[in-house]
Amino acid sequence: MTYSTVERAWNKFHYIVEQLQDKIQVIEIHFASILLFHFDK
């Protein structure tokens, strides 16, 4: 296993983590807006 293989694997892992964080953030914002909408009534 060469260094470049490790580097590529790490970059791919980092990319997946960033994608997940973006999705989680969208879900959190969506969930917060639903909660606020219900409590406003």
Number of C-alpha atoms within 10 A of each C-alpha: 5 6 8 9 10 11 11 11 12 12 12 12 12 12 12 12 12 12 12 12 12 12 12 12 12 12 12 12 12 11 12 12 12 12 11 10 10 9 8 7 5
